[in-house]
């Protein structure tokens, strides 16, 4: 039986937590009830570690994690919704800035926020934020969105318990979906950029949890003779994007695929870097900007790329 998206990710987490020594895994209902909507179901820890259920106070949760990191400890807080992390933004932005002003990352312990992004549509209050890149912009910390079995294993293995602070996001929409077994062709050492396919005619740059859409687009385009370079991009401070920029310059045509609901898209940074490098590649941006003022309320959240628009763009001389 094939593994599910979240099952594969949890397996990667356990491969770290079962052997990493003293570590605190904590969260609201982490070991009771739904176990954070299934995010922590089957979670394991080594004999030196501890799984701790805590109350409802996200500002304190982030402060505790940063304090443990500052003291050389290892902490991971599990959160049900990305929206809840807004309650800890003051700690993420201001407390962490103070910490890194006086300490190099290698001098610190580890703190990871492991959080679900509610991207299945409106599910009540505090279920609207689907813009992990916005948090990266606010706090200038690494933010990783897990898409495939391979990238999850790399990100969790390298960053889940590592010096410093980062945010790791999973898609609630994909929880029960089969794990995406898409082998990595190349990756940046900091796991900011993953390449999954080589083509030469077109560059597909995927953000958030849109890699499945990007892979499906690449496959459909190949049927009409258009081969694509397929990338997934996370945010890491000082990230290594040379391979992605080289692909854009080589193909001359870039499609940005972003399923977030941010007004300012993460791919805008890529376009800025391209222009700064003197690359005049044509750019097509796929993604919504969220609800218009007339549409606020219970609205459909599913992102569906426009294949016909991509095909027309790819065929331009």
VOBA-1610 file (N, C-alpha, C; in pm, whole numbers, padded with zeros to 5 digits, always signed):
BEGIN
Unk+00085-00120+00000Unk+00000+00000+00000Unk+00088+00124+00000Unk+00057+00219-00089Unk+00140+00339-00097Unk+00117+00426+00025Unk+00220+00502+00063Unk+00211+00589+00179Unk+00140+00718+00142Unk+00076+00778+00241Unk+00013+00906+00219Unk+00116+01017+00232Unk+00078+01134+00185Unk+00162+01253+00197Unk+00206+01275+00341Unk+00109+01280+00434Unk+00145+01309+00573Unk+00212+01190+00639Unk+00176+01068+00599Unk+00242+00950+00654Unk+00390+00947+00619Unk+00424+00982+00496Unk+00563+00985+00453Unk+00640+01092+00530Unk+00578+01208+00550Unk+00645+01315+00623Unk+00668+01276+00768Unk+00567+01215+00830Unk+00583+01172+00970Unk+00693+01067+00983Unk+00705+00982+00884Unk+00813+00884+00885Unk+00949+00953+00883Unk+00961+01060+00804Unk+01085+01136+00801Unk+01113+01203+00935Unk+01006+01256+00999Unk+01022+01319+01130Unk+01069+01217+01232Unk+01005+01100+01236Unk+01043+00998+01333Unk+01186+00948+01312Unk+01231+00947+01189Unk+01368+00903+01162Unk+01470+00994+01228Unk+01428+01120+01255Unk+01514+01216+01325Unk+01491+01209+01475Unk+01364+01217+01519Unk+01335+01229+01662Unk+01366+01103+01741Unk+01371+00988+01675Unk+01402+00864+01746Unk+01550+00852+01779Unk+01635+00940+01722Unk+01780+00924+01740Unk+01853+01053+01773Unk+01782+01163+01794Unk+01850+01293+01806Unk+01887+01331+01949Unk+01862+01244+02044Unk+01895+01277+02183Unk+01790+01367+02245Unk+01827+01443+02348Unk+01729+01526+02420Unk+01657+01623+02327Unk+01525+01612+02322Unk+01445+01701+02238Unk+01307+01713+02300Unk+01250+01832+02295Unk+01113+01854+02342Unk+01023+01877+02222Unk+00923+01791+02207Unk+00819+01806+02105Unk+00692+01847+02179Unk+00637+01964+02147Unk+00523+02011+02223Unk+00420+02079+02133Unk+00298+02087+02183Unk+00190+02149+02107Unk+00058+02128+02176Unk-00045+02197+02129Unk-00179+02183+02184Unk-00242+02054+02131Unk-00277+01963+02220Unk-00334+01832+02185Unk-00237+01746+02105Unk-00110+01762+02128Unk-00011+01684+02053Unk-00020+01535+02084Unk-00065+01500+02206Unk-00072+01358+02242Unk-00210+01317+02291Unk-00312+01390+02247Unk-00448+01356+02288Unk-00545+01398+02177Unk-00667+01347+02185Unk-00769+01384+02087Unk-00728+01351+01945Unk-00743+01447+01857Unk-00708+01427+01715Unk-00559+01427+01691Unk-00482+01461+01796Unk-00336+01474+01784Unk-00300+01572+01672Unk-00353+01693+01688Unk-00332+01803+01595Unk-00375+01764+01454Unk-00502+01720+01445Unk-00563+01683+01316Unk-00483+01576+01243Unk-00413+01493+01319Unk-00334+01385+01259Unk-00190+01419+01233Unk-00152+01544+01255Unk-00014+01584+01230Unk+00083+01509+01321Unk+00041+01481+01445Unk+00130+01415+01542Unk+00090+01270+01568Unk-00002+01216+01489Unk-00044+01077+01511Unk+00068+00982+01468Unk+00115+00903+01563Unk+00227+00812+01535Unk+00362+00874+01561Unk+00364+00995+01617Unk+00490+01064+01647Unk+00568+00988+01753Unk+00697+00974+01731Unk+00783+00900+01824Unk+00898+00988+01870Unk+00953+00952+01986Unk+01065+01026+02040Unk+01158+00928+02110Unk+01286+00959+02115Unk+01383+00870+02179Unk+01372+00881+02331Unk+01434+00788+02407Unk+01419+00788+02553Unk+01464+00916+02621Unk+01553+00993+02559Unk+01599+01118+02619Unk+01508+01235+02587Unk+01412+01215+02498Unk+01323+01322+02458Unk+01190+01316+02530Unk+01103+01411+02498Unk+00973+01418+02564Unk+00870+01479+02470Unk+00749+01424+02473Unk+00634+01480+02403Unk+00544+01543+02507Unk+00514+01672+02494Unk+00445+01746+02599Unk+00323+01818+02543Unk+00206+01793+02601Unk+00085+01866+02567Unk+00082+01998+02643Unk+00055+02108+02572Unk+00058+02240+02635Unk-00073+02313+02609Unk-00093+02422+02683Unk-00215+02500+02671Unk-00215+02592+02551Unk-00317+02675+02543Unk-00341+02758+02425Unk-00279+02896+02444Unk-00150+02909+02406Unk-00083+03039+02419Unk+00037+03041+02325Unk+00011+03072+02197Unk+00115+03060+02095Unk+00231+03157+02116Unk+00203+03276+02168Unk+00312+03369+02194Unk+00413+03308+02292Unk+00361+03241+02395Unk+00448+03173+02491Unk+00519+03054+02427Unk+00447+02981+02342Unk+00507+02864+02278Unk+00633+02904+02199Unk+00624+03013+02122Unk+00738+03056+02043Unk+00849+03107+02135Unk+00812+03179+02241Unk+00912+03229+02334Unk+00987+03117+02403Unk+00914+03012+02443Unk+00978+02896+02508Unk+01075+02829+02413Unk+01032+02810+02288Unk+01120+02745+02190Unk+01246+02825+02165Unk+01232+02957+02150Unk+01349+03042+02129Unk+01439+03042+02252Unk+01378+03038+02371Unk+01458+03032+02494Unk+01537+02903+02504Unk+01475+02792+02470Unk+01548+02664+02470Unk+01661+02666+02369Unk+01635+02721+02252Unk+01738+02733+02149Unk+01855+02817+02200Unk+01823+02928+02264Unk+01927+03016+02317Unk+02011+02945+02421Unk+01949+02854+02494Unk+02018+02781+02600Unk+02085+02653+02549Unk+02081+02631+02419Unk+02147+02514+02360Unk+02060+02392+02349Unk+01931+02402+02382Unk+01842+02287+02375Unk+01784+02265+02236Unk+01700+02162+02225Unk+01636+02127+02099Unk+01485+02121+02122Unk+01410+02202+02047Unk+01266+02211+02066Unk+01196+02216+01932Unk+01077+02154+01927Unk+00990+02161+01809Unk+00847+02183+01858Unk+00783+02289+01811Unk+00642+02310+01844Unk+00558+02274+01722Unk+00455+02193+01745Unk+00363+02151+01641Unk+00238+02238+01650Unk+00192+02292+01537Unk+00077+02381+01535Unk-00027+02336+01433Unk-00153+02352+01468Unk-00263+02308+01385Unk-00282+02395+01260Unk-00261+02526+01273Unk-00288+02615+01160Unk-00185+02726+01153Unk-00146+02760+01031Unk-00050+02868+01010Unk-00099+02998+01072Unk-00231+03016+01072Unk-00290+03138+01130Unk-00249+03156+01276Unk-00237+03044+01350Unk-00202+03053+01493Unk-00064+03113+01513Unk+00022+03095+01413Unk+00158+03146+01426Unk+00161+03299+01428Unk+00055+03361+01376Unk+00048+03508+01382Unk+00053+03557+01526Unk+00004+03475+01619Unk+00004+03513+01760Unk+00145+03513+01819Unk+00240+03453+01748Unk+00378+03450+01795Unk+00473+03532+01711Unk+00419+03616+01620Unk+00504+03691+01528Unk+00597+03787+01602Unk+00551+03846+01711Unk+00638+03936+01787Unk+00765+03865+01832Unk+00750+03742+01879Unk+00868+03664+01920Unk+00955+03629+01799Unk+00890+03589+01689Unk+00964+03551+01569Unk+01046+03666+01513Unk+00986+03785+01511Unk+01051+03899+01449Unk+01147+03968+01545Unk+01097+04005+01662Unk+01177+04089+01751Unk+01269+04011+01844Unk+01215+03908+01910Unk+01300+03829+02000Unk+01411+03759+01922Unk+01374+03698+01808Unk+01476+03627+01732Unk+01580+03722+01673Unk+01538+03842+01633Unk+01634+03940+01583Unk+01734+03978+01691Unk+01686+03993+01813Unk+01777+04022+01925Unk+01875+03908+01947Unk+01824+03785+01942Unk+01910+03669+01964Unk+02020+03661+01858Unk+01984+03674+01731Unk+02085+03657+01627Unk+02175+03779+01612Unk+02140+03888+01680Unk+02230+04003+01681Unk+02354+03976+01767Unk+02342+03880+01858Unk+02452+03854+01952Unk+02507+03712+01943Unk+02444+03627+01861Unk+02487+03487+01854Unk+02490+03440+01710Unk+02595+03369+01673Unk+02599+03303+01544Unk+02513+03178+01550Unk+02454+03136+01437Unk+02365+03019+01439Unk+02429+02895+01498Unk+02557+02873+01469Unk+02624+02752+01519Unk+02642+02753+01670Unk+02621+02867+01734Unk+02631+02875+01880Unk+02500+02841+01950Unk+02394+02827+01871Unk+02261+02808+01927Unk+02218+02663+01925Unk+02115+02634+02004Unk+02048+02507+01992Unk+01954+02511+01873Unk+01846+02435+01878Unk+01757+02423+01764Unk+01613+02452+01804Unk+01543+02526+01718Unk+01398+02547+01736Unk+01330+02543+01600Unk+01229+02457+01589Unk+01153+02441+01465Unk+01005+02456+01494Unk+00937+02534+01411Unk+00791+02539+01411Unk+00744+02447+01300Unk+00663+02347+01335Unk+00612+02249+01238Unk+00462+02268+01231Unk+00412+02320+01117Unk+00276+02373+01116Unk+00197+02332+00991Unk+00068+02315+01010Unk-00024+02285+00901Unk-00071+02415+00836Unk-00073+02417+00704Unk-00135+02526+00629Unk-00274+02481+00587Unk-00378+02553+00629Unk-00515+02520+00591Unk-00541+02570+00449Unk-00526+02481+00352Unk-00542+02519+00212Unk-00652+02438+00145Unk-00754+02400+00224Unk-00868+02325+00170Unk-00990+02413+00149Unk-00978+02539+00177Unk-01093+02627+00171Unk-01125+02681+00309Unk-01222+02766+00316Unk-01257+02830+00443Unk-01307+02726+00543Unk-01249+02724+00663Unk-01286+02628+00767Unk-01313+02698+00899Unk-01363+02819+00893Unk-01391+02893+01014Unk-01283+02997+01040Unk-01300+03067+01151Unk-01204+03173+01184Unk-01066+03112+01205Unk-00964+03190+01175Unk-00824+03148+01185Unk-00793+03028+01096Unk-00849+03029+00975Unk-00815+02925+00877Unk-00797+02985+00739Unk-00753+03110+00734Unk-00746+03182+00606Unk-00605+03205+00555Unk-00505+03191+00642Unk-00369+03226+00602Unk-00303+03113+00524Unk-00275+03137+00400Unk-00200+03043+00316Unk-00093+03123+00243Unk+00005+03169+00319Unk+00110+03254+00263Unk+00235+03240+00348Unk+00296+03123+00340Unk+00415+03099+00421Unk+00526+03197+00388Unk+00535+03239+00262Unk+00638+03334+00222Unk+00625+03468+00292Unk+00503+03504+00332Unk+00485+03629+00405Unk+00553+03624+00541Unk+00549+03507+00605Unk+00619+03492+00733Unk+00770+03500+00714Unk+00818+03444+00604Unk+00961+03455+00575Unk+01000+03600+00557Unk+00913+03677+00493Unk+00940+03818+00473Unk+00940+03895+00604Unk+00846+03864+00693Unk+00837+03933+00821Unk+00958+03906+00910Unk+00996+03779+00920Unk+01096+03739+01018Unk+01233+03710+00959Unk+01243+03700+00825Unk+01368+03663+00759Unk+01426+03534+00817Unk+01340+03432+00823Unk+01382+03299+00867Unk+01351+03201+00755Unk+01415+03087+00758Unk+01389+02985+00659Unk+01248+02931+00674Unk+01175+02923+00562Unk+01041+02866+00562Unk+01035+02761+00452Unk+01008+02637+00490Unk+01010+02525+00397Unk+00868+02469+00382Unk+00823+02451+00258Unk+00695+02387+00229Unk+00724+02249+00169Unk+00676+02144+00235Unk+00709+02008+00195Unk+00612+01958+00088Unk+00667+01903-00021Unk+00584+01860-00134Unk+00599+01713-00168Unk+00720+01662-00172Unk+00744+01524-00216Unk+00809+01442-00106Unk+00815+01311-00129Unk+00883+01224-00033Unk+01030+01261-00021Unk+01093+01292-00134Unk+01236+01322-00133Unk+01268+01456-00069Unk+01191+01560-00104Unk+01225+01690-00046Unk+01192+01693+00103Unk+01087+01619+00145Unk+01055+01610+00288Unk+01169+01543+00364Unk+01222+01435+00308Unk+01332+01366+00374Unk+01455+01455+00387Unk+01483+01533+00283Unk+01599+01623+00285Unk+01580+01736+00386Unk+01467+01803+00379Unk+01443+01918+00466Unk+01436+01874+00612Unk+01358+01771+00640Unk+01346+01724+00778Unk+01480+01671+00828Unk+01548+01594+00746Unk+01676+01538+00788Unk+01781+01643+00816Unk+01781+01751+00736Unk+01885+01853+00750Unk+01849+01965+00846Unk+01718+01991+00864Unk+01680+02114+00935Unk+01592+02093+01059Unk+01526+01979+01070Unk+01429+01962+01177Unk+01494+01981+01315Unk+01609+01925+01334Unk+01689+01946+01455Unk+01826+01995+01409Unk+01839+02126+01394Unk+01963+02186+01347Unk+01979+02321+01415Unk+02101+02371+01429Unk+02122+02501+01495Unk+02039+02611+01430Unk+01975+02693+01512Unk+01898+02805+01462Unk+01748+02780+01461Unk+01677+02863+01388Unk+01531+02868+01391Unk+01476+02863+01249Unk+01370+02784+01229Unk+01305+02778+01098Unk+01159+02734+01114Unk+01083+02748+01006Unk+00943+02707+01001Unk+00929+02603+00890Unk+00865+02490+00922Unk+00840+02384+00824Unk+00689+02369+00811Unk+00638+02378+00688Unk+00494+02377+00664Unk+00451+02252+00587Unk+00333+02202+00621Unk+00272+02091+00547Unk+00134+02134+00501Unk+00085+02075+00393Unk-00043+02110+00333Unk-00154+02021+00386Unk-00256+02082+00448Unk-00370+02003+00495Unk-00446+01942+00378Unk-00453+02013+00267Unk-00523+01964+00148Unk-00466+01831+00099Unk-00337+01810+00120Unk-00270+01691+00068Unk-00259+01577+00168Unk-00307+01597+00291Unk-00284+01499+00397Unk-00308+01354+00353Unk-00425+01327+00297Unk-00459+01189+00262Unk-00420+01149+00122Unk-00358+01239+00047Unk-00316+01208-00090Unk-00197+01114-00089Unk-00180+01034-00193Unk-00061+00950-00201Unk+00065+01035-00200Unk+00168+00984-00136Unk+00296+01054-00134Unk+00346+01074-00277Unk+00399+01191-00306Unk+00449+01222-00440Unk+00594+01175-00451Unk+00615+01069-00526Unk+00749+01014-00545Unk+00808+01072-00673Unk+00866+01190-00658Unk+00926+01262-00770Unk+01073+01282-00735Unk+01163+01204-00795Unk+01304+01211-00756Unk+01366+01347-00779Unk+01454+01386-00691Unk+01527+01512-00703Unk+01642+01494-00801Unk+01651+01581-00901Unk+01766+01579-00992Unk+01883+01659-00936Unk+01850+01768-00871Unk+01954+01857-00814Unk+01891+01937-00702Unk+01970+01973-00602Unk+01919+02059-00495Unk+02029+02151-00448Unk+01990+02269-00402Unk+02086+02362-00341Unk+02129+02307-00206Unk+02252+02332-00164Unk+02300+02279-00035Unk+02214+02321+00083Unk+02149+02438+00075Unk+02065+02485+00185Unk+01918+02444+00168Unk+01890+02360+00068Unk+01754+02311+00040Unk+01655+02423+00007Unk+01707+02533-00045Unk+01619+02641-00087Unk+01558+02612-00224Unk+01631+02543-00309Unk+01586+02515-00446Unk+01605+02368-00477Unk+01498+02305-00527Unk+01504+02166-00573Unk+01469+02162-00721Unk+01544+02083-00796Unk+01512+02063-00937Unk+01467+01919-00957Unk+01351+01901-01023Unk+01293+01769-01038Unk+01287+01721-01183Unk+01309+01813-01277Unk+01297+01775-01418Unk+01378+01870-01503Unk+01437+01817-01611Unk+01515+01900-01703Unk+01450+01897-01840Unk+01441+02013-01902Unk+01383+02020-02035Unk+01462+02111-02125Unk+01445+02240-02109Unk+01520+02334-02190Unk+01436+02436-02263Unk+01305+02405-02280Unk+01218+02498-02351Unk+01153+02601-02258Unk+01133+02562-02133Unk+01053+02642-02041Unk+01098+02615-01898Unk+01095+02719-01813Unk+01126+02701-01672Unk+00998+02713-01591Unk+00965+02610-01514Unk+00850+02612-01423Unk+00904+02624-01281Unk+00873+02734-01214Unk+00919+02758-01077Unk+00798+02750-00985Unk+00795+02651-00896Unk+00680+02626-00809Unk+00707+02675-00667Unk+00605+02730-00605Unk+00615+02783-00470Unk+00501+02728-00385Unk+00519+02727-00254Unk+00415+02675-00166Unk+00397+02526-00187Unk+00273+02486-00211Unk+00242+02343-00231Unk+00192+02317-00374Unk+00252+02387-00469Unk+00205+02380-00608Unk+00287+02284-00694Unk+00381+02210-00635Unk+00469+02126-00717Unk+00391+02019-00792Unk+00289+01962-00733Unk+00209+01861-00805Unk+00147+01922-00930Unk+00100+02046-00915Unk+00044+02115-01032Unk+00151+02139-01136Unk+00270+02179-01091Unk+00380+02202-01183Unk+00422+02075-01255Unk+00427+01965-01181Unk+00465+01837-01243Unk+00361+01793-01346Unk+00233+01814-01314Unk+00127+01778-01409Unk+00134+01865-01535Unk+00163+01995-01516Unk+00180+02083-01631Unk+00297+02038-01718Unk+00409+02006-01653Unk+00528+01963-01728Unk+00498+01839-01810Unk+00422+01746-01752Unk+00390+01622-01822Unk+00299+01651-01942Unk+00200+01735-01924Unk+00109+01768-02035Unk+00182+01843-02146Unk+00270+01932-02108Unk+00345+02007-02209Unk+00438+01915-02288Unk+00493+01814-02222Unk+00584+01723-02292Unk+00513+01645-02402Unk+00383+01624-02387Unk+00305+01551-02487Unk+00294+01628-02618Unk+00316+01760-02612Unk+00312+01841-02734Unk+00452+01893-02768Unk+00554+01827-02714Unk+00692+01856-02752Unk+00758+01970-02678Unk+00698+02016-02569Unk+00758+02124-02490Unk+00812+02067-02361Unk+00943+02069-02346Unk+01008+02011-02228Unk+01045+02121-02129Unk+01026+02092-02002Unk+01040+02195-01898Unk+01148+02161-01796Unk+01214+02266-01746Unk+01293+02257-01623Unk+01195+02282-01509Unk+01183+02189-01415Unk+01085+02199-01308Unk+01155+02216-01173Unk+01122+02328-01104Unk+01184+02360-00976Unk+01077+02380-00868Unk+01116+02352-00743Unk+01040+02396-00626Unk+01133+02486-00545Unk+01076+02598-00494Unk+01158+02698-00426Unk+01105+02722-00284Unk+01193+02707-00185Unk+01167+02749-00047Unk+01238+02881-00023Unk+01213+02941+00093Unk+01290+03060+00128Unk+01390+03027+00238Unk+01516+03061+00214Unk+01623+03050+00313Unk+01704+03178+00305Unk+01732+03245+00418Unk+01814+03366+00412Unk+01947+03340+00341Unk+01980+03426+00244Unk+02103+03407+00166Unk+02095+03289+00073Unk+01976+03254+00028Unk+01953+03132-00050Unk+02032+03128-00180Unk+02062+03006-00223Unk+02139+02980-00343Unk+02044+02958-00461Unk+02035+03054-00550Unk+01940+03046-00662Unk+02008+03043-00798Unk+02139+03023-00803Unk+02211+03034-00930Unk+02160+02936-01035Unk+02131+02812-00995Unk+02084+02713-01091Unk+01948+02753-01149Unk+01861+02808-01065Unk+01730+02853-01111Unk+01744+02973-01205Unk+01830+03067-01169Unk+01852+03184-01255Unk+01912+03143-01389Unk+02003+03047-01387Unk+02064+02999-01512Unk+01960+02934-01601Unk+01869+02858-01541Unk+01762+02796-01620Unk+01674+02902-01685Unk+01637+03003-01608Unk+01552+03111-01661Unk+01620+03183-01777Unk+01750+03209-01761Unk+01824+03277-01866Unk+01835+03190-01990Unk+01850+03059-01969Unk+01866+02967-02082Unk+01737+02946-02159Unk+01625+02925-02089Unk+01498+02900-02158Unk+01435+03029-02209Unk+01458+03138-02138Unk+01401+03266-02178Unk+01253+03280-02149Unk+01193+03178-02089Unk+01050+03180-02056Unk+01030+03115-01921Unk+00965+03188-01830Unk+00951+03143-01691Unk+00805+03147-01652Unk+00757+03036-01596Unk+00621+03031-01542Unk+00631+03018-01391Unk+00573+03114-01319Unk+00570+03112-01173Unk+00437+03051-01129Unk+00445+02944-01049Unk+00325+02873-01005Unk+00320+02881-00853Unk+00222+02954-00801Unk+00217+02983-00658Unk+00072+02969-00611Unk+00048+02877-00517Unk-00088+02854-00468Unk-00120+02931-00341Unk-00032+03021-00301Unk-00058+03099-00180Unk-00158+03210-00207Unk-00209+03270-00098Unk-00304+03380-00111Unk-00239+03512-00070Unk-00113+03526-00103Unk-00040+03648-00071Unk-00058+03751-00182Unk-00066+03877-00146Unk-00075+03983-00246Unk+00058+03998-00318Unk+00166+03996-00241Unk+00301+03999-00299Unk+00352+03857-00305Unk+00372+03803-00424Unk+00413+03665-00440Unk+00563+03647-00417Unk+00600+03529-00365Unk+00740+03497-00341Unk+00818+03499-00472Unk+00754+03462-00582Unk+00821+03462-00711Unk+00860+03600-00760Unk+00801+03704-00700Unk+00840+03840-00737Unk+00988+03863-00712Unk+01041+03799-00607Unk+01182+03812-00576Unk+01268+03753-00687Unk+01222+03641-00743Unk+01294+03578-00854Unk+01297+03671-00974Unk+01184+03734-01005Unk+01179+03827-01118Unk+01273+03945-01095Unk+01275+03995-00972Unk+01365+04106-00938Unk+01511+04066-00960Unk+01547+03946-00917Unk+01684+03898-00934Unk+01719+03878-01081Unk+01621+03832-01159Unk+01644+03816-01302Unk+01673+03950-01368Unk+01594+04049-01336Unk+01613+04181-01396Unk+01744+04243-01350Unk+01779+04222-01223Unk+01905+04276-01171Unk+02024+04213-01242Unk+02008+04087-01285Unk+02116+04017-01356Unk+02115+04049-01506Unk+02022+04133-01549Unk+02015+04170-01690Unk+01948+04066-01777Unk+01874+03973-01716Unk+01806+03869-01792Unk+01665+03915-01828Unk+01633+03916-01956Unk+01503+03967-02000Unk+01406+03854-02034Unk+01414+03743-01959Unk+01323+03631-01982Unk+01178+03675-01965Unk+01092+03623-02050Unk+00949+03650-02037Unk+00895+03574-01917Unk+00800+03634-01844Unk+00748+03574-01721Unk+00596+03567-01727Unk+00542+03450-01693Unk+00399+03431-01675Unk+00375+03388-01531Unk+00293+03462-01458Unk+00266+03432-01318Unk+00128+03370-01303Unk+00124+03247-01250Unk-00001+03178-01222Unk-00024+03179-01072Unk-00141+03221-01029Unk-00170+03224-00886Unk-00269+03332-00857Unk-00341+03314-00751Unk-00444+03411-00716Unk-00390+03509-00612Unk-00455+03620-00598Unk-00418+03719-00497Unk-00517+03716-00381Unk-00590+03608-00367Unk-00688+03601-00260Unk-00820+03659-00305Unk-00908+03685-00210Unk-01042+03733-00242Unk-01043+03882-00271Unk-01123+03923-00367Unk-01146+04066-00389Unk-01238+04115-00278Unk-01248+04247-00257Unk-01334+04297-00150Unk-01478+04248-00159Unk-01527+04215-00279Unk-01664+04168-00293Unk-01679+04020-00261Unk-01567+03950-00246Unk-01573+03804-00234Unk-01533+03753-00095Unk-01507+03842-00002Unk-01468+03794+00131Unk-01580+03711+00191Unk-01541+03601+00256Unk-01639+03512+00316Unk-01601+03369+00287Unk-01698+03282+00279Unk-01675+03141+00255Unk-01652+03122+00105Unk-01529+03103+00065Unk-01495+03096-00077Unk-01409+02974-00107Unk-01414+02932-00231Unk-01333+02819-00277Unk-01185+02854-00268Unk-01106+02758-00225Unk-00965+02783-00199Unk-00873+02710-00297Unk-00928+02627-00382Unk-00847+02541-00468Unk-00779+02622-00577Unk-00648+02598-00592Unk-00570+02662-00697Unk-00564+02568-00818Unk-00606+02616-00934Unk-00604+02536-01056Unk-00529+02614-01164Unk-00409+02569-01203Unk-00332+02640-01306Unk-00405+02638-01441Unk-00387+02743-01517Unk-00448+02755-01649Unk-00353+02695-01753Unk-00379+02568-01789Unk-00291+02499-01883Unk-00288+02569-02018Unk-00401+02613-02068Unk-00407+02677-02199Unk-00322+02804-02202Unk-00324+02880-02092Unk-00244+03002-02085Unk-00095+02968-02088Unk-00058+02861-02018Unk+00083+02820-02017Unk+00124+02771-02155Unk+00038+02694-02220Unk+00069+02642-02353Unk+00088+02756-02453Unk-00001+02853-02450Unk+00011+02968-02540Unk+00140+03046-02512Unk+00171+03064-02385Unk+00293+03135-02347Unk+00417+03058-02394Unk+00416+02926-02376Unk+00532+02844-02414Unk+00556+02843-02563Unk+00452+02860-02643Unk+00463+02852-02789Unk+00502+02985-02854Unk+00507+03090-02773Unk+00545+03219-02829Unk+00689+03215-02877Unk+00713+03282-02984Unk+00850+03285-03041Unk+00941+03364-02948
//
